[in-house]
Amino acid sequence: MNNDRVTLTDKQRKAQRSRSIALAVALAAFVIIVYVGTWAKLGVNILSRPM
């Protein structure tokens, strides 16, 4: 089996890290927006309703 690997330059590695961080921040922001939106839609009294 041939192990041809691509080696990234420092500039490419830095760009890849920046994209990864941006994606992580965007995903975290989406999760927070969905969480807050759910609380806003269901109301504050969701914890005191009968099950």
mmCIF entry with sequence, helices, sheets and N, C-alpha, C, O atoms, coordinates in Angstrom:
data_MODEL
# 
_entry.id   MODEL 
# 
_entity.id                         1 
_entity.type                       polymer 
_entity.pdbx_number_of_molecules   1 
# 
_entity_poly.entity_id                      1 
_entity_poly.type                           'polypeptide(L)' 
_entity_poly.nstd_linkage                   no 
_entity_poly.nstd_monomer                   no 
_entity_poly.pdbx_seq_one_letter_code       MNNDRVTLTDKQRKAQRSRSIALAVALAAFVIIVYVGTWAKLGVNILSRPM 
_entity_poly.pdbx_seq_one_letter_code_can   MNNDRVTLTDKQRKAQRSRSIALAVALAAFVIIVYVGTWAKLGVNILSRPM 
_entity_poly.pdbx_strand_id                 A 
# 
loop_
_entity_poly_seq.entity_id 
_entity_poly_seq.num 
_entity_poly_seq.mon_id 
_entity_poly_seq.hetero 
1 1  MET n 
1 2  ASN n 
1 3  ASN n 
1 4  ASP n 
1 5  ARG n 
1 6  VAL n 
1 7  THR n 
1 8  LEU n 
1 9  THR n 
1 10 ASP n 
1 11 LYS n 
1 12 GLN n 
1 13 ARG n 
1 14 LYS n 
1 15 ALA n 
1 16 GLN n 
1 17 ARG n 
1 18 SER n 
1 19 ARG n 
1 20 SER n 
1 21 ILE n 
1 22 ALA n 
1 23 LEU n 
1 24 ALA n 
1 25 VAL n 
1 26 ALA n 
1 27 LEU n 
1 28 ALA n 
1 29 ALA n 
1 30 PHE n 
1 31 VAL n 
1 32 ILE n 
1 33 ILE n 
1 34 VAL n 
1 35 TYR n 
1 36 VAL n 
1 37 GLY n 
1 38 THR n 
1 39 TRP n 
1 40 ALA n 
1 41 LYS n 
1 42 LEU n 
1 43 GLY n 
1 44 VAL n 
1 45 ASN n 
1 46 ILE n 
1 47 LEU n 
1 48 SER n 
1 49 ARG n 
1 50 PRO n 
1 51 MET n 
# 
_struct_asym.id          A 
_struct_asym.entity_id   1 
# 
loop_
_struct_conf.conf_type_id 
_struct_conf.id 
_struct_conf.pdbx_PDB_helix_id 
_struct_conf.beg_label_comp_id 
_struct_conf.beg_label_asym_id 
_struct_conf.beg_label_seq_id 
_struct_conf.pdbx_beg_PDB_ins_code 
_struct_conf.end_label_comp_id 
_struct_conf.end_label_asym_id 
_struct_conf.end_label_seq_id 
_struct_conf.pdbx_end_PDB_ins_code 
_struct_conf.beg_auth_comp_id 
_struct_conf.beg_auth_asym_id 
_struct_conf.beg_auth_seq_id 
_struct_conf.end_auth_comp_id 
_struct_conf.end_auth_asym_id 
_struct_conf.end_auth_seq_id 
_struct_conf.pdbx_PDB_helix_class 
_struct_conf.details 
_struct_conf.pdbx_PDB_helix_length 
HELX_P HELX_P1 AA1 ASP A 10 ? LEU A 42 ? ASP A 10 LEU A 42 1 ? 33 
HELX_P HELX_P2 AA2 VAL A 44 ? SER A 48 ? VAL A 44 SER A 48 5 ? 5  
# 
_struct_conf_type.id          HELX_P 
_struct_conf_type.criteria    ? 
_struct_conf_type.reference   ? 
# 
loop_
_atom_site.group_PDB 
_atom_site.id 
_atom_site.type_symbol 
_atom_site.label_atom_id 
_atom_site.label_alt_id 
_atom_site.label_comp_id 
_atom_site.label_asym_id 
_atom_site.label_entity_id 
_atom_site.label_seq_id 
_atom_site.pdbx_PDB_ins_code 
_atom_site.Cartn_x 
_atom_site.Cartn_y 
_atom_site.Cartn_z 
_atom_site.occupancy 
_atom_site.B_iso_or_equiv 
_atom_site.pdbx_formal_charge 
_atom_site.auth_seq_id 
_atom_site.auth_comp_id 
_atom_site.auth_asym_id 
_atom_site.auth_atom_id 
_atom_site.pdbx_PDB_model_num 
ATOM 1   N N  . MET A 1 1  ? 0.844   -1.178 0.000  1.00 0.00 ? 1  MET A N  1 
ATOM 2   C CA . MET A 1 1  ? 0.000   0.000  0.000  1.00 0.00 ? 1  MET A CA 1 
ATOM 3   C C  . MET A 1 1  ? 0.884   1.234  0.000  1.00 0.00 ? 1  MET A C  1 
ATOM 4   O O  . MET A 1 1  ? 1.902   1.288  0.690  1.00 0.00 ? 1  MET A O  1 
ATOM 5   N N  . ASN A 1 2  ? 0.482   2.217  -0.778 1.00 0.00 ? 2  ASN A N  1 
ATOM 6   C CA . ASN A 1 2  ? 1.282   3.420  -0.940 1.00 0.00 ? 2  ASN A CA 1 
ATOM 7   C C  . ASN A 1 2  ? 0.818   4.490  0.044  1.00 0.00 ? 2  ASN A C  1 
ATOM 8   O O  . ASN A 1 2  ? -0.367  4.822  0.086  1.00 0.00 ? 2  ASN A O  1 
ATOM 9   N N  . ASN A 1 3  ? 1.722   5.020  0.818  1.00 0.00 ? 3  ASN A N  1 
ATOM 10  C CA . ASN A 1 3  ? 1.386   6.034  1.820  1.00 0.00 ? 3  ASN A CA 1 
ATOM 11  C C  . ASN A 1 3  ? 1.798   7.419  1.339  1.00 0.00 ? 3  ASN A C  1 
ATOM 12  O O  . ASN A 1 3  ? 2.717   8.023  1.893  1.00 0.00 ? 3  ASN A O  1 
ATOM 13  N N  . ASP A 1 4  ? 1.130   7.919  0.323  1.00 0.00 ? 4  ASP A N  1 
ATOM 14  C CA . ASP A 1 4  ? 1.384   9.280  -0.142 1.00 0.00 ? 4  ASP A CA 1 
ATOM 15  C C  . ASP A 1 4  ? 0.589   10.236 0.724  1.00 0.00 ? 4  ASP A C  1 
ATOM 16  O O  . ASP A 1 4  ? -0.641  10.247 0.686  1.00 0.00 ? 4  ASP A O  1 
ATOM 17  N N  . ARG A 1 5  ? 1.283   11.025 1.491  1.00 0.00 ? 5  ARG A N  1 
ATOM 18  C CA . ARG A 1 5  ? 0.620   11.984 2.378  1.00 0.00 ? 5  ARG A CA 1 
ATOM 19  C C  . ARG A 1 5  ? 0.900   13.397 1.903  1.00 0.00 ? 5  ARG A C  1 
ATOM 20  O O  . ARG A 1 5  ? 1.976   13.701 1.389  1.00 0.00 ? 5  ARG A O  1 
ATOM 21  N N  . VAL A 1 6  ? -0.091  14.248 2.084  1.00 0.00 ? 6  VAL A N  1 
ATOM 22  C CA . VAL A 1 6  ? 0.063   15.654 1.736  1.00 0.00 ? 6  VAL A CA 1 
ATOM 23  C C  . VAL A 1 6  ? 0.559   16.386 2.970  1.00 0.00 ? 6  VAL A C  1 
ATOM 24  O O  . VAL A 1 6  ? -0.045  16.290 4.038  1.00 0.00 ? 6  VAL A O  1 
ATOM 25  N N  . THR A 1 7  ? 1.637   17.103 2.831  1.00 0.00 ? 7  THR A N  1 
ATOM 26  C CA . THR A 1 7  ? 2.132   17.901 3.956  1.00 0.00 ? 7  THR A CA 1 
ATOM 27  C C  . THR A 1 7  ? 1.751   19.352 3.711  1.00 0.00 ? 7  THR A C  1 
ATOM 28  O O  . THR A 1 7  ? 2.019   19.912 2.647  1.00 0.00 ? 7  THR A O  1 
ATOM 29  N N  . LEU A 1 8  ? 1.129   19.942 4.703  1.00 0.00 ? 8  LEU A N  1 
ATOM 30  C CA . LEU A 1 8  ? 0.669   21.322 4.585  1.00 0.00 ? 8  LEU A CA 1 
ATOM 31  C C  . LEU A 1 8  ? 1.783   22.283 4.977  1.00 0.00 ? 8  LEU A C  1 
ATOM 32  O O  . LEU A 1 8  ? 2.604   21.992 5.847  1.00 0.00 ? 8  LEU A O  1 
ATOM 33  N N  . THR A 1 9  ? 1.790   23.428 4.317  1.00 0.00 ? 9  THR A N  1 
ATOM 34  C CA . THR A 1 9  ? 2.735   24.468 4.705  1.00 0.00 ? 9  THR A CA 1 
ATOM 35  C C  . THR A 1 9  ? 2.218   25.142 5.977  1.00 0.00 ? 9  THR A C  1 
ATOM 36  O O  . THR A 1 9  ? 1.074   24.929 6.380  1.00 0.00 ? 9  THR A O  1 
ATOM 37  N N  . ASP A 1 10 ? 3.050   25.937 6.588  1.00 0.00 ? 10 ASP A N  1 
ATOM 38  C CA . ASP A 1 10 ? 2.626   26.643 7.811  1.00 0.00 ? 10 ASP A CA 1 
ATOM 39  C C  . ASP A 1 10 ? 1.450   27.569 7.523  1.00 0.00 ? 10 ASP A C  1 
ATOM 40  O O  . ASP A 1 10 ? 0.539   27.698 8.342  1.00 0.00 ? 10 ASP A O  1 
ATOM 41  N N  . LYS A 1 11 ? 1.472   28.211 6.358  1.00 0.00 ? 11 LYS A N  1 
ATOM 42  C CA . LYS A 1 11 ? 0.375   29.113 5.987  1.00 0.00 ? 11 LYS A CA 1 
ATOM 43  C C  . LYS A 1 11 ? -0.930  28.342 5.827  1.00 0.00 ? 11 LYS A C  1 
ATOM 44  O O  . LYS A 1 11 ? -1.980  28.809 6.268  1.00 0.00 ? 11 LYS A O  1 
ATOM 45  N N  . GLN A 1 12 ? -0.879  27.169 5.202  1.00 0.00 ? 12 GLN A N  1 
ATOM 46  C CA . GLN A 1 12 ? -2.077  26.346 5.027  1.00 0.00 ? 12 GLN A CA 1 
ATOM 47  C C  . GLN A 1 12 ? -2.576  25.807 6.363  1.00 0.00 ? 12 GLN A C  1 
ATOM 48  O O  . GLN A 1 12 ? -3.783  25.744 6.598  1.00 0.00 ? 12 GLN A O  1 
ATOM 49  N N  . ARG A 1 13 ? -1.657  25.420 7.234  1.00 0.00 ? 13 ARG A N  1 
ATOM 50  C CA . ARG A 1 13 ? -2.035  24.907 8.546  1.00 0.00 ? 13 ARG A CA 1 
ATOM 51  C C  . ARG A 1 13 ? -2.711  25.993 9.367  1.00 0.00 ? 13 ARG A C  1 
ATOM 52  O O  . ARG A 1 13 ? -3.690  25.728 10.064 1.00 0.00 ? 13 ARG A O  1 
ATOM 53  N N  . LYS A 1 14 ? -2.188  27.229 9.287  1.00 0.00 ? 14 LYS A N  1 
ATOM 54  C CA . LYS A 1 14 ? -2.787  28.349 10.021 1.00 0.00 ? 14 LYS A CA 1 
ATOM 55  C C  . LYS A 1 14 ? -4.181  28.666 9.474  1.00 0.00 ? 14 LYS A C  1 
ATOM 56  O O  . LYS A 1 14 ? -5.097  28.962 10.241 1.00 0.00 ? 14 LYS A O  1 
ATOM 57  N N  . ALA A 1 15 ? -4.341  28.605 8.158  1.00 0.00 ? 15 ALA A N  1 
ATOM 58  C CA . ALA A 1 15 ? -5.647  28.865 7.542  1.00 0.00 ? 15 ALA A CA 1 
ATOM 59  C C  . ALA A 1 15 ? -6.646  27.781 7.945  1.00 0.00 ? 15 ALA A C  1 
ATOM 60  O O  . ALA A 1 15 ? -7.809  28.077 8.218  1.00 0.00 ? 15 ALA A O  1 
ATOM 61  N N  . GLN A 1 16 ? -6.195  26.535 7.982  1.00 0.00 ? 16 GLN A N  1 
ATOM 62  C CA . GLN A 1 16 ? -7.067  25.433 8.371  1.00 0.00 ? 16 GLN A CA 1 
ATOM 63  C C  . GLN A 1 16 ? -7.501  25.598 9.830  1.00 0.00 ? 16 GLN A C  1 
ATOM 64  O O  . GLN A 1 16 ? -8.665  25.370 10.161 1.00 0.00 ? 16 GLN A O  1 
ATOM 65  N N  . ARG A 1 17 ? -6.582  25.989 10.690 1.00 0.00 ? 17 ARG A N  1 
ATOM 66  C CA . ARG A 1 17 ? -6.916  26.208 12.104 1.00 0.00 ? 17 ARG A CA 1 
ATOM 67  C C  . ARG A 1 17 ? -7.910  27.351 12.249 1.00 0.00 ? 17 ARG A C  1 
ATOM 68  O O  . ARG A 1 17 ? -8.843  27.266 13.048 1.00 0.00 ? 17 ARG A O  1 
ATOM 69  N N  . SER A 1 18 ? -7.717  28.417 11.483 1.00 0.00 ? 18 SER A N  1 
ATOM 70  C CA . SER A 1 18 ? -8.640  29.553 11.541 1.00 0.00 ? 18 SER A CA 1 
ATOM 71  C C  . SER A 1 18 ? -10.037 29.137 11.104 1.00 0.00 ? 18 SER A C  1 
ATOM 72  O O  . SER A 1 18 ? -11.024 29.540 11.718 1.00 0.00 ? 18 SER A O  1 
ATOM 73  N N  . ARG A 1 19 ? -10.130 28.330 10.043 1.00 0.00 ? 19 ARG A N  1 
ATOM 74  C CA . ARG A 1 19 ? -11.436 27.845 9.588  1.00 0.00 ? 19 ARG A CA 1 
ATOM 75  C C  . ARG A 1 19 ? -12.083 26.955 10.639 1.00 0.00 ? 19 ARG A C  1 
ATOM 76  O O  . ARG A 1 19 ? -13.291 27.031 10.864 1.00 0.00 ? 19 ARG A O  1 
ATOM 77  N N  . SER A 1 20 ? -11.288 26.120 11.275 1.00 0.00 ? 20 SER A N  1 
ATOM 78  C CA . SER A 1 20 ? -11.831 25.230 12.308 1.00 0.00 ? 20 SER A CA 1 
ATOM 79  C C  . SER A 1 20 ? -12.371 26.029 13.486 1.00 0.00 ? 20 SER A C  1 
ATOM 80  O O  . SER A 1 20 ? -13.441 25.720 14.011 1.00 0.00 ? 20 SER A O  1 
ATOM 81  N N  . ILE A 1 21 ? -11.644 27.041 13.897 1.00 0.00 ? 21 ILE A N  1 
ATOM 82  C CA . ILE A 1 21 ? -12.090 27.885 15.010 1.00 0.00 ? 21 ILE A CA 1 
ATOM 83  C C  . ILE A 1 21 ? -13.365 28.633 14.618 1.00 0.00 ? 21 ILE A C  1 
ATOM 84  O O  . ILE A 1 21 ? -14.295 28.732 15.418 1.00 0.00 ? 21 ILE A O  1 
ATOM 85  N N  . ALA A 1 22 ? -13.413 29.160 13.392 1.00 0.00 ? 22 ALA A N  1 
ATOM 86  C CA . ALA A 1 22 ? -14.604 29.881 12.931 1.00 0.00 ? 22 ALA A CA 1 
ATOM 87  C C  . ALA A 1 22 ? -15.813 28.945 12.890 1.00 0.00 ? 22 ALA A C  1 
ATOM 88  O O  . ALA A 1 22 ? -16.917 29.345 13.260 1.00 0.00 ? 22 ALA A O  1 
ATOM 89  N N  . LEU A 1 23 ? -15.616 27.721 12.449 1.00 0.00 ? 23 LEU A N  1 
ATOM 90  C CA . LEU A 1 23 ? -16.704 26.755 12.403 1.00 0.00 ? 23 LEU A CA 1 
ATOM 91  C C  . LEU A 1 23 ? -17.180 26.399 13.810 1.00 0.00 ? 23 LEU A C  1 
ATOM 92  O O  . LEU A 1 23 ? -18.381 26.265 14.040 1.00 0.00 ? 23 LEU A O  1 
ATOM 93  N N  . ALA A 1 24 ? -16.255 26.247 14.743 1.00 0.00 ? 24 ALA A N  1 
ATOM 94  C CA . ALA A 1 24 ? -16.622 25.938 16.129 1.00 0.00 ? 24 ALA A CA 1 
ATOM 95  C C  . ALA A 1 24 ? -17.415 27.090 16.750 1.00 0.00 ? 24 ALA A C  1 
ATOM 96  O O  . ALA A 1 24 ? -18.392 26.858 17.462 1.00 0.00 ? 24 ALA A O  1 
ATOM 97  N N  . VAL A 1 25 ? -17.001 28.319 16.483 1.00 0.00 ? 25 VAL A N  1 
ATOM 98  C CA . VAL A 1 25 ? -17.709 29.484 17.016 1.00 0.00 ? 25 VAL A CA 1 
ATOM 99  C C  . VAL A 1 25 ? -19.106 29.576 16.406 1.00 0.00 ? 25 VAL A C  1 
ATOM 100 O O  . VAL A 1 25 ? -20.074 29.868 17.109 1.00 0.00 ? 25 VAL A O  1 
ATOM 101 N N  . ALA A 1 26 ? -19.213 29.330 15.104 1.00 0.00 ? 26 ALA A N  1 
ATOM 102 C CA . ALA A 1 26 ? -20.519 29.371 14.439 1.00 0.00 ? 26 ALA A CA 1 
ATOM 103 C C  . ALA A 1 26 ? -21.444 28.288 14.990 1.00 0.00 ? 26 ALA A C  1 
ATOM 104 O O  . ALA A 1 26 ? -22.630 28.539 15.203 1.00 0.00 ? 26 ALA A O  1 
ATOM 105 N N  . LEU A 1 27 ? -20.918 27.103 15.220 1.00 0.00 ? 27 LEU A N  1 
ATOM 106 C CA . LEU A 1 27 ? -21.726 26.014 15.769 1.00 0.00 ? 27 LEU A CA 1 
ATOM 107 C C  . LEU A 1 27 ? -22.177 26.338 17.190 1.00 0.00 ? 27 LEU A C  1 
ATOM 108 O O  . LEU A 1 27 ? -23.331 26.093 17.539 1.00 0.00 ? 27 LEU A O  1 
ATOM 109 N N  . ALA A 1 28 ? -21.292 26.879 18.007 1.00 0.00 ? 28 ALA A N  1 
ATOM 110 C CA . ALA A 1 28 ? -21.652 27.258 19.371 1.00 0.00 ? 28 ALA A CA 1 
ATOM 111 C C  . ALA A 1 28 ? -22.723 28.355 19.361 1.00 0.00 ? 28 ALA A C  1 
ATOM 112 O O  . ALA A 1 28 ? -23.659 28.316 20.160 1.00 0.00 ? 28 ALA A O  1 
ATOM 113 N N  . ALA A 1 29 ? -22.587 29.328 18.457 1.00 0.00 ? 29 ALA A N  1 
ATOM 114 C CA . ALA A 1 29 ? -23.582 30.395 18.361 1.00 0.00 ? 29 ALA A CA 1 
ATOM 115 C C  . ALA A 1 29 ? -24.939 29.828 17.947 1.00 0.00 ? 29 ALA A C  1 
ATOM 116 O O  . ALA A 1 29 ? -25.972 30.249 18.468 1.00 0.00 ? 29 ALA A O  1 
ATOM 117 N N  . PHE A 1 30 ? -24.942 28.879 17.016 1.00 0.00 ? 30 PHE A N  1 
ATOM 118 C CA . PHE A 1 30 ? -26.196 28.249 16.584 1.00 0.00 ? 30 PHE A CA 1 
ATOM 119 C C  . PHE A 1 30 ? -26.863 27.522 17.740 1.00 0.00 ? 30 PHE A C  1 
ATOM 120 O O  . PHE A 1 30 ? -28.074 27.631 17.930 1.00 0.00 ? 30 PHE A O  1 
ATOM 121 N N  . VAL A 1 31 ? -26.083 26.788 18.506 1.00 0.00 ? 31 VAL A N  1 
ATOM 122 C CA . VAL A 1 31 ? -26.632 26.054 19.654 1.00 0.00 ? 31 VAL A CA 1 
ATOM 123 C C  . VAL A 1 31 ? -27.235 27.026 20.667 1.00 0.00 ? 31 VAL A C  1 
ATOM 124 O O  . VAL A 1 31 ? -28.318 26.777 21.198 1.00 0.00 ? 31 VAL A O  1 
ATOM 125 N N  . ILE A 1 32 ? -26.549 28.118 20.933 1.00 0.00 ? 32 ILE A N  1 
ATOM 126 C CA . ILE A 1 32 ? -27.050 29.113 21.885 1.00 0.00 ? 32 ILE A CA 1 
ATOM 127 C C  . ILE A 1 32 ? -28.339 29.752 21.364 1.00 0.00 ? 32 ILE A C  1 
ATOM 128 O O  . ILE A 1 32 ? -29.280 29.967 22.127 1.00 0.00 ? 32 ILE A O  1 
ATOM 129 N N  . ILE A 1 33 ? -28.379 30.052 20.072 1.00 0.00 ? 33 ILE A N  1 
ATOM 130 C CA . ILE A 1 33 ? -29.585 30.660 19.487 1.00 0.00 ? 33 ILE A CA 1 
ATOM 131 C C  . ILE A 1 33 ? -30.772 29.701 19.590 1.00 0.00 ? 33 ILE A C  1 
ATOM 132 O O  . ILE A 1 33 ? -31.879 30.118 19.931 1.00 0.00 ? 33 ILE A O  1 
ATOM 133 N N  . VAL A 1 34 ? -30.546 28.430 19.299 1.00 0.00 ? 34 VAL A N  1 
ATOM 134 C CA . VAL A 1 34 ? -31.629 27.445 19.397 1.00 0.00 ? 34 VAL A CA 1 
ATOM 135 C C  . VAL A 1 34 ? -32.077 27.295 20.851 1.00 0.00 ? 34 VAL A C  1 
ATOM 136 O O  . VAL A 1 34 ? -33.276 27.205 21.116 1.00 0.00 ? 34 VAL A O  1 
ATOM 137 N N  . TYR A 1 35 ? -31.143 27.268 21.785 1.00 0.00 ? 35 TYR A N  1 
ATOM 138 C CA . TYR A 1 35 ? -31.470 27.139 23.204 1.00 0.00 ? 35 TYR A CA 1 
ATOM 139 C C  . TYR A 1 35 ? -32.309 28.327 23.676 1.00 0.00 ? 35 TYR A C  1 
ATOM 140 O O  . TYR A 1 35 ? -33.349 28.149 24.310 1.00 0.00 ? 35 TYR A O  1 
ATOM 141 N N  . VAL A 1 36 ? -31.854 29.524 23.364 1.00 0.00 ? 36 VAL A N  1 
ATOM 142 C CA . VAL A 1 36 ? -32.584 30.731 23.781 1.00 0.00 ? 36 VAL A CA 1 
ATOM 143 C C  . VAL A 1 36 ? -33.940 30.792 23.080 1.00 0.00 ? 36 VAL A C  1 
ATOM 144 O O  . VAL A 1 36 ? -34.940 31.160 23.696 1.00 0.00 ? 36 VAL A O  1 
ATOM 145 N N  . GLY A 1 37 ? -33.978 30.439 21.817 1.00 0.00 ? 37 GLY A N  1 
ATOM 146 C CA . GLY A 1 37 ? -35.247 30.441 21.091 1.00 0.00 ? 37 GLY A CA 1 
ATOM 147 C C  . GLY A 1 37 ? -36.245 29.465 21.677 1.00 0.00 ? 37 GLY A C  1 
ATOM 148 O O  . GLY A 1 37 ? -37.441 29.753 21.738 1.00 0.00 ? 37 GLY A O  1 
ATOM 149 N N  . THR A 1 38 ? -35.761 28.310 22.108 1.00 0.00 ? 38 THR A N  1 
ATOM 150 C CA . THR A 1 38 ? -36.644 27.325 22.728 1.00 0.00 ? 38 THR A CA 1 
ATOM 151 C C  . THR A 1 38 ? -37.211 27.858 24.032 1.00 0.00 ? 38 THR A C  1 
ATOM 152 O O  . THR A 1 38 ? -38.409 27.731 24.287 1.00 0.00 ? 38 THR A O  1 
ATOM 153 N N  . TRP A 1 39 ? -36.367 28.450 24.855 1.00 0.00 ? 39 TRP A N  1 
ATOM 154 C CA . TRP A 1 39 ? -36.850 29.037 26.103 1.00 0.00 ? 39 TRP A CA 1 
ATOM 155 C C  . TRP A 1 39 ? -37.859 30.146 25.839 1.00 0.00 ? 39 TRP A C  1 
ATOM 156 O O  . TRP A 1 39 ? -38.855 30.267 26.553 1.00 0.00 ? 39 TRP A O  1 
ATOM 157 N N  . ALA A 1 40 ? -37.600 30.959 24.808 1.00 0.00 ? 40 ALA A N  1 
ATOM 158 C CA . ALA A 1 40 ? -38.515 32.065 24.496 1.00 0.00 ? 40 ALA A CA 1 
ATOM 159 C C  . ALA A 1 40 ? -39.862 31.538 24.002 1.00 0.00 ? 40 ALA A C  1 
ATOM 160 O O  . ALA A 1 40 ? -40.909 32.089 24.340 1.00 0.00 ? 40 ALA A O  1 
ATOM 161 N N  . LYS A 1 41 ? -39.832 30.478 23.206 1.00 0.00 ? 41 LYS A N  1 
ATOM 162 C CA . LYS A 1 41 ? -41.078 29.935 22.652 1.00 0.00 ? 41 LYS A CA 1 
ATOM 163 C C  . LYS A 1 41 ? -41.897 29.215 23.719 1.00 0.00 ? 41 LYS A C  1 
ATOM 164 O O  . LYS A 1 41 ? -43.115 29.380 23.781 1.00 0.00 ? 41 LYS A O  1 
ATOM 165 N N  . LEU A 1 42 ? -41.243 28.426 24.550 1.00 0.00 ? 42 LEU A N  1 
ATOM 166 C CA . LEU A 1 42 ? -41.972 27.642 25.543 1.00 0.00 ? 42 LEU A CA 1 
ATOM 167 C C  . LEU A 1 42 ? -42.275 28.427 26.812 1.00 0.00 ? 42 LEU A C  1 
ATOM 168 O O  . LEU A 1 42 ? -43.154 28.039 27.581 1.00 0.00 ? 42 LEU A O  1 
ATOM 169 N N  . GLY A 1 43 ? -41.580 29.493 27.035 1.00 0.00 ? 43 GLY A N  1 
ATOM 170 C CA . GLY A 1 43 ? -41.866 30.344 28.190 1.00 0.00 ? 43 GLY A CA 1 
ATOM 171 C C  . GLY A 1 43 ? -41.045 29.940 29.406 1.00 0.00 ? 43 GLY A C  1 
ATOM 172 O O  . GLY A 1 43 ? -40.456 28.860 29.465 1.00 0.00 ? 43 GLY A O  1 
ATOM 173 N N  . VAL A 1 44 ? -41.030 30.843 30.364 1.00 0.00 ? 44 VAL A N  1 
ATOM 174 C CA . VAL A 1 44 ? -40.239 30.648 31.564 1.00 0.00 ? 44 VAL A CA 1 
ATOM 175 C C  . VAL A 1 44 ? -40.855 29.590 32.476 1.00 0.00 ? 44 VAL A C  1 
ATOM 176 O O  . VAL A 1 44 ? -40.141 28.946 33.245 1.00 0.00 ? 44 VAL A O  1 
ATOM 177 N N  . ASN A 1 45 ? -42.168 29.403 32.399 1.00 0.00 ? 45 ASN A N  1 
ATOM 178 C CA . ASN A 1 45 ? -42.856 28.481 33.290 1.00 0.00 ? 45 ASN A CA 1 
ATOM 179 C C  . ASN A 1 45 ? -42.761 27.018 32.867 1.00 0.00 ? 45 ASN A C  1 
ATOM 180 O O  . ASN A 1 45 ? -43.495 26.177 33.386 1.00 0.00 ? 45 ASN A O  1 
ATOM 181 N N  . ILE A 1 46 ? -41.881 26.708 31.948 1.00 0.00 ? 46 ILE A N  1 
ATOM 182 C CA . ILE A 1 46 ? -41.779 25.319 31.474 1.00 0.00 ? 46 ILE A CA 1 
ATOM 183 C C  . ILE A 1 46 ? -41.374 24.369 32.595 1.00 0.00 ? 46 ILE A C  1 
ATOM 184 O O  . ILE A 1 46 ? -41.752 23.198 32.578 1.00 0.00 ? 46 ILE A O  1 
ATOM 185 N N  . LEU A 1 47 ? -40.613 24.857 33.561 1.00 0.00 ? 47 LEU A N  1 
ATOM 186 C CA . LEU A 1 47 ? -40.149 23.983 34.647 1.00 0.00 ? 47 LEU A CA 1 
ATOM 187 C C  . LEU A 1 47 ? -41.228 23.740 35.688 1.00 0.00 ? 47 LEU A C  1 
ATOM 188 O O  . LEU A 1 47 ? -41.131 22.779 36.451 1.00 0.00 ? 47 LEU A O  1 
ATOM 189 N N  . SER A 1 48 ? -42.253 24.584 35.743 1.00 0.00 ? 48 SER A N  1 
ATOM 190 C CA . SER A 1 48 ? -43.287 24.430 36.774 1.00 0.00 ? 48 SER A CA 1 
ATOM 191 C C  . SER A 1 48 ? -44.564 23.802 36.232 1.00 0.00 ? 48 SER A C  1 
ATOM 192 O O  . SER A 1 48 ? -45.557 23.740 36.957 1.00 0.00 ? 48 SER A O  1 
ATOM 193 N N  . ARG A 1 49 ? -44.578 23.343 35.005 1.00 0.00 ? 49 ARG A N  1 
ATOM 194 C CA . ARG A 1 49 ? -45.805 22.747 34.476 1.00 0.00 ? 49 ARG A CA 1 
ATOM 195 C C  . ARG A 1 49 ? -45.904 21.281 34.915 1.00 0.00 ? 49 ARG A C  1 
ATOM 196 O O  . ARG A 1 49 ? -44.887 20.632 35.160 1.00 0.00 ? 49 ARG A O  1 
ATOM 197 N N  . PRO A 1 50 ? -47.127 20.770 35.013 1.00 0.00 ? 50 PRO A N  1 
ATOM 198 C CA . PRO A 1 50 ? -47.277 19.355 35.412 1.00 0.00 ? 50 PRO A CA 1 
ATOM 199 C C  . PRO A 1 50 ? -46.817 18.412 34.298 1.00 0.00 ? 50 PRO A C  1 
ATOM 200 O O  . PRO A 1 50 ? -46.994 18.707 33.116 1.00 0.00 ? 50 PRO A O  1 
ATOM 201 N N  . MET A 1 51 ? -46.241 17.303 34.673 1.00 0.00 ? 51 MET A N  1 
ATOM 202 C CA . MET A 1 51 ? -45.745 16.348 33.694 1.00 0.00 ? 51 MET A CA 1 
ATOM 203 C C  . MET A 1 51 ? -46.815 15.337 33.346 1.00 0.00 ? 51 MET A C  1 
ATOM 204 O O  . MET A 1 51 ? -46.580 14.446 32.531 1.00 0.00 ? 51 MET A O  1 
# 
